[in-house]
């Protein structure tokens, strides 16, 4: 083992905000990493007596952490350097945002980097009182916001879109550090998030009513569309920016005002969006954010779902939580949208282009380390091409998947959101192996929140991984013989969000697309989300649709006006 120990005074001034995790005291070089080369910009490393490592880089200082993380499937742990979170101070907000003001709460809660487990910020832990303040502010602002013309709302949404695009690098860094995504994926999410603001800035001017022919000569019938009022928005951690803009863009375009409760794991992205909304000129009270800890989530959620001033609740998350929120909202008969759990089948028929199917499987399964509601969970491969598909898929995993911290440009697979998520994947793998499945790639839980991308063969429908949503990098392959058998397996679920299949048989494509019991179907395609298309599921995967021309309808009421007493 080689050790580097030097002393140095820590930096006293920083131009940009940097979040510094606590560090280990030693730089260890294993036999798998016999040298540690510094780039020209990293001229020296210094280890302080309190265990902090600094790099003098291009005249400024940034803290780095020496941490063992897996870099490649099938390889032992090797040395990995983490980069500091370096973003504009304006975008690193840690207070609640209510009525155009940044507010404190009586206590704070930590936000952790899932790759290291280290604290990156302390955020205001808002409770029911702060949630009520936000609802009241939104209700008061609603009466002026709904008077804005569609064009005025459109212009403000477009300004917000422009600011997201301008600040995409910093916003992506926030996602990487609080969610764990590789930077490439985080940048993709910001583009996706901005796309919803752009789309709904245009849809704001296309909210049309109807003139209905009347059976009576002295009457005219009109159908008007009006905003529902205050909308409570409860969002998940896996897309901490896009899930907000997909809902908020539609709501603001419709003329509603908003209270957002972001996931406790990823509040920093929501607060950065609030800062940019303020810069865009969105009026005080129209967009509010109340971050809170896991412990306070039930009480804050109860306020947002039961307050009589709230007219709409929109939630993305688990089916179990969605059912709880539905019950809460029922007492005051609120409009509700729910985008809940999925368990997507991915079917490869004998007629499929195997190479395209493998590429689709990689995209569908391993985006965000398998932590998306529409990622494929059950892979059904027809007997004739089963072995060929498995072989090519394993090679693709070897070639394309690299584990590590998301800020490392070589990383394609980050951590899971927390240790519990990694343990769930491990449990499903152990269950499958105990029932006869074979591990062809990966199969092991690693340090912290990491789990190896795992390929299982000889999977059967009695295994947990085929009956429960995984939300992790586990790819189980089931062999099937007939189309009828594949559809029966695919539809044997109480949820139905997305489904995918690959086939070159046109008649089969129509049959399967029409008979899959899901809200979204990818045909010869592993990625299907886009602002222009509707997003939502059937069965217990939710209620309503987001995105597309239908997304704005979720925030509008239809008012019938009968204009009588007219002279024919």
N, C-alpha and C positions, 0 to 999 in steps of 0.2 A: 504494500500500500504506500502511496505517496501522499504527503500532506503539504499544503501551502498555508502558512500562517504569517500574516503581516498586520500591523496596526495602522489605523488611519482615522482622522477626524471625519465624522459623517457630514454630509452636505448641509449647509444652512439655508440656502435659497434655491428655489426651483421656479423656473418660468412656467412650466406646465405642471398640472397635478399628477402626482405619481402615487400609486398605492403600493406600499412595501410590505410584503408578507414577512413574518419571522423566518429566520433561516437556520439551516443546520450549521454546525461548526466546522465541518470537515469537507474537503473536496476529495472524494474517493475515486480512485481509478482502478477499475476491475480488469480482469484479464480480457474481458470483452471490449474494453475501451482503454487501451494501453497508453494512449496519448490524448492530450487535451489541447488542441491548437487554438490559439486566439487569433481573431481576425485583426486586420490593420486598425479598425476602429475601436477594438477592445484591447488596449495596450497593456493593461495590468489588472489583476484581481487582488483585492485586499480583504483580509479577514479580520474583523475587529474582535476585541476581547469579548464582546457580548454576542458574538456569533453572526455578525452581519457582513455580507459580502458585497463590495461595491466595485463597479467597473468605471474607470475614467474613460469615457467615450466621447470623442469629438468635443472636448471642453466642458461637458456636463456630466453629471453623475446619475446613474440609475442602479437600483438594487436588483440583484439577480439572486435566484435561489438554486442551489445545487440539489437536485432531487433525482432519485432513481425512478424512471418510468419506462414502460415498455415502448419500444420504437417499432417493432415489426412482429407480425404474427409468427409464432414458432421460435422466436429468439429469446434468450434469457434477458433479464433486466440489464439495461445499460445506462450510462450516464446521460443525463438530459438537463439542459439549462432552460430555466423559465425566464421569460421577459417580464418587465414591469408593466403595469397598466399606466399608460402615458396618454392622457387625453386633455382636452380643453377644460379648464377649471369650471367654466360656465355650464358644461354638460354633466359634471359630476355633482348631482344634487342628491341630498340625503334627507331633506325635509318633506313633509306632505305639501301638496299644492291645492289650496282651497280658495276660491273666489279671487283668483289672480295673485294670491300671496303665498309665500313659502312659510309654512307653520311648523312649529316644534310639537312634539308629543311628550308626555311625562317620562317616557322611557324610550330606549332604542333597541334594535335587534341587529345581529351581525349578518352580513352577506358574505358567503364563502366562495372561494374559487374551488369548484368541484375537482379540478385536477390535482390540487395540493391540499385541500382542506383548510387552507389558510384564510383568515379574515381579510377582506379587501375594503370593507366599509361598514360603518354603523348607520342604520337608517331609522328615522322616526317610526316608532311603533304606535301607529294610530289605533284608537279604540272606537267604541260606539259613539262617544261624544264627538270625535272628529268626523266620523262618518255622517252623523246627523248634521253637523255644520256644512259638510259638502253637499248633502241632499238639499238643505235649505238654500244654499247659494245657487245651486243649479236650478231649483224651482223659481227663485226670484229672477234669474237671468233668462229663463225660458221665455218670458213674456216679451222681452225685447229682442231676443235672438230669433224667434219665429217671425218677427216683423221684418227681418232682413230679407231682401229679395233673393231669389235663387241665384242670381248673378253675383250678388255680394258675397253669399256663402261660398260660391264657386271660386271666387277670386282668393278668398282667405285660405281655402283648402289647397289651392294651387301654390300659394306662398309657403304653406307648411311643407308641401311636397318638395319645393325647391330647396328648402332648408335641410330636409332629410338628405337630399342628394348631395348638397354641399358639405355636409358633416358626416358622410357615410363611413369614413375611416374610423372616426372616434366612436360612432354608434356601434360599428362592428366590433371594435375592441371591447366595449362594454358587454356585448353578447358573449364574446369568447371567454371573458373572465368570470362572468356570473353564471353562464349556462354551459360552458365547456366546448362549444363548437369550434372547429378549425376556422381560421380567419376567412378562408375562401367561402365557406358556408355562411358565415356571419355576414359577409359582404353581400352574398346572395339574398339573405333574409332582408337586409336593409333595402335592396332594390325591390324586392317583393312587397315589403311594407310600404314603401313610397308609391308603388304601383297602385295600391288601393286608394291612397289619397288622390292620385291623379285621376283614377277611374271615377271616383265618386264626386270629384270636383266637376266632372262633366255630366254625371248622372243627376246632379243637383238641378240642372236646367232642363231635365227631361221627366219631371214628375207631372204626369198628365192626368186630368180627370176625364169624365165622360159626359156627353150630352146624349140622353136616351130618348128615343121617339116615344111620345105619350099617346095613350089611347084616347085621351080627352082633348078636345080642341082648345079648351081654355086653360090648359096646363103645360108647363115645360118641366122636364125632369133633368136635373143635373147631379152628378156624383163628384164630390170634391175630395181631395186628399189633403190631410192635415197631420202635422207631427203629433206623436203620442204623448210627448212631454219629457220628463226626466227619465233617462235610461241608466240603469245600473249595469256596469260592464265588469265582469269577473273573468280574468284571463289566466292562462297557464304559463308555465316556465319554459316550455320547449321551443316556443316562438315568441319571445318576450316583446318584440316590437310588432311583428306582422299581425299577431292575433289582436292587438290593440287597434291598429289602423284599419283592419278589415271590418271591425265593428264600429269604431268611432267615426271613420270616414263616412259610412252610410248614415249613421245617426245625425251627424252634423249637417250633412247634405240635406237630410229630410227636415231639418229645423229643430231637432231635439237638443237638449243639453245633457251633459255626461258626468257620471261619477265612476271612475275606474278604480277597482281594487286589483292590483297586479299580484302575481304569485309571490309568496314570501321568499322564494329562492332568487327571484330576478326582478327586484323593484327598480334597480338603477336605470334600466332601459326605459321603463315607463316614465320615470321622473325626467330623464333627458328629453323624451318626447314632449313633456309638459313645458319644459324650458323653450323648446323650439316652437311650440304652439303659441306661447306668449310672444316670442319674437316675431311670429307671423302676424300678430295682431288679433288673434282670436280673443274676444272680450272676456273680462273677468267673470267667473262663475259658469262659463259655458263648458269648460273642460277642467275637471278636478281629479286629483289622484290621492288616494288614501292608502299608503303602504302599511302593512301590518305583519306581525309574526305569525307563525303557525298556531300559537296558543290563542291569539286574538282573532284569528280568521273566522271561527264560528259566530262570534258576537257581532263582528263587523258585517259579515255576510247576512246575518239576520236583519240588521238595520236596512241594508240595501235591498232586501227581498220583501220586507214587510211594511216599510214606511209608506203611508198612504199618498205621499207626494210623489212617489216613484210610479211611473206609468209602464215601464218596460224593464225586463231583466234579460240580459244576454250572457250566457256562460259557456265557456269551453273548458272541458276537463273530463273527469271520470264519470261513468254512468252512475255509480253509487252516489257521488256528490250531487250530480244533476238531479237525482230523485229527491234528495233532501231539499234542494233549492226549489224544486217544483212544488213541494208541499208547503214551503214557507210562502211562496208567491200566490198560492191558491187562496189564502185567507182574504186577500184583497183583489183577487181575480185580475192579476196583471197579465199583460202580453208577455210571452216568454219565448226566447230562442235558446235552443240547447244543441251544442255540438259536442257529442259525448264519445265514448270509447269505440274503438274499431277492432277488428280481428281479420284483416284483409286476406283473402285467398289469392294466390298467384299460381295460375294454371298454365302449364306448358303442354300443348297437344303435339302429337306425332308430326303434324304438318308444319310445325313452327320452324322458323329460322333460329337454330340453336344459339348462334353467336349473338343475335339480337336479344334473345330471351335471357342469356347470361348477363348481357349489359343492362337489361331492364331489371333483372333481379338485384344486381349490385346497387343500382340507383335507388330502387324501391326499398331495399332492406337496410342499407348501411348509412343512409343520410341521417345526420345527427345521431350516429351510433345506434340506429334503430328506434330512436325516441320520437316518433311522429305517430299521430293517430291514424294516418293513412298508409303507413309502411306495411309491407307484406309480412304476415305472421305464419301462414301455412302455405308451403310450396308443394303443389301437386304436379307431378311429372308423369306423363304417359309412358308405359312400359318400354316401347320401342326405342325411345331416345333417352331414357332415364340415365343409363350409365354414361353416355356421351355428355349429357348436361352436367352431371355431377363432376366429371373429370374436368371439364372446362371451367366450371364455377370455382372449383378448388384452386385451379391455376390463377384465375382472376383475383381471388382473395390474396393469394401469395404475392402477386405482382402489384396490387393496387392499395392494399390496406397497411397503413403505418400508424401506430398508436403514439400518442404523446400529448403535450400541452398544445392547445389550439393556436397559440401564438407562434409556434414553430412552423415555418413554411412547409416543412416536409410532412407534417401531420395530416392525415386524412381521417383518423378516428380519435375523437377526444374521449373524455371520461363519461360515465353516466352521471346523472345529476347528483347522486349521493350514494352512500354505501348500501342503503336499503335496496336501491334499484339494482346494484350489482349482485347483491345476495339473492334477489328474486330470479335473475338469470341463472345464477349458479344452481338454485333449487330446481329450476325447470330442466336444466341439463342433467343433474343427478337423477331426477325422476325418470327422464327419458332413457338414460343409460341403464337404470335398474330394470326397465321394461323391455330392453333388447335393442335400443338404438345404438348406432356406432358413431363415434366421434371421428370425423375425417379431418377437421381443422379446428384449432383452438381448444375450447372446452374448459378453460380454467379462469377463475376469478383471480385478479392480480391485486397489487397493493391499492389501498384506498378505494376509489370509485371505478376503477378500471376492470373491464372484463374482456378477455380475448374474443374477437369475432369468431363465431363457432358455426361449423357446418355439421349437421347430423344427417345420417342416412338410416334407412330401415325404420322410419318413424311410423307409428300407428296412431289411430284416432283416440286411443284411450290415454295418451300421454298428456300431461299438463300443458305442454307447449302448444298443443293443438286445441285446447279447450279454454285457455286463458290468454288474454293479451299479454305479450312479453314486455314490450317497451325496452328493448335492448338488442344487442348484436347477435341474435340467435337465429339461425336459418335451418329449420327442420324440413326435410324432404320426404314426402309421402308418394309412393308409387301407386298409380291407378291404371285401370285397363280400359274403361269405356267413358264416353262423355257423360252418360247418365250417372255413373258412379262419381265422377268428379264434381258434378253439380250438386249431388246429394251431400257430399262432404263439405263443399264450399258453403252451402246454405244451412248447414247444421250449426247455427249460432244464433244467439239471441240479439246480436248486434248486426248491423249492415251498413257500414260507412263506405268503404271503397273495396273494389275488387279488380284484379288484373288477369289478363290471359293473353297468350301468344298462339296464333294460328294463322295459316295461309289459306284456309278453306273458308270462302266467303259465306256459304250457307251456314257453316258452323259458327262463324263470327256473329251472325244475326241471332242464331238460336241461343247461344251462350250469353250474349250481351243482354238479351231480353229476359232471360231466366235467372240471371244472378240477382240475388235479393240484396242489393246494395244501392246506395244513392249516387255513386260515381263509379264508372267503369273505364279502365285503361285498356285499350285494345292495341296490342303490339307496342305498348308504351308503359314505362315504369314510373314516370313523373307526370302528374295531371293537374296540379293546382295552378291556377292563374286568375287574376282579378276579373277577367271577362266572363268566366264560367261560374255556375252556381256550385256552392260547396255545402254539403250536408248529407245526412244519412237517413235510413229507414230503420224499422224495428226499434230497438233501444239505443240506437246511435244518435238519437236526438230529434229535435223539432225545428222546422224552419230552414231557411237557406241564407248563406252569406255570399258576398261577391255577386257579380253579374248584375243584370237589371232587376233581379228579384231581391237582392240584398237590401236595397233602400225601402222596399215594400214592408219589411219587418218593422220599420219605425214610423209607419204611416197608418192612420185611421181613414176609413172611407165614410164620408158624410153625405147622406142623401138630402137634396134640397128640392122641394116641390114648389114651383112658382105658379100659383093659381090666380083665378079671377081675371084672366086675360081676355080681351075681346078678339074673337076670331076674325 
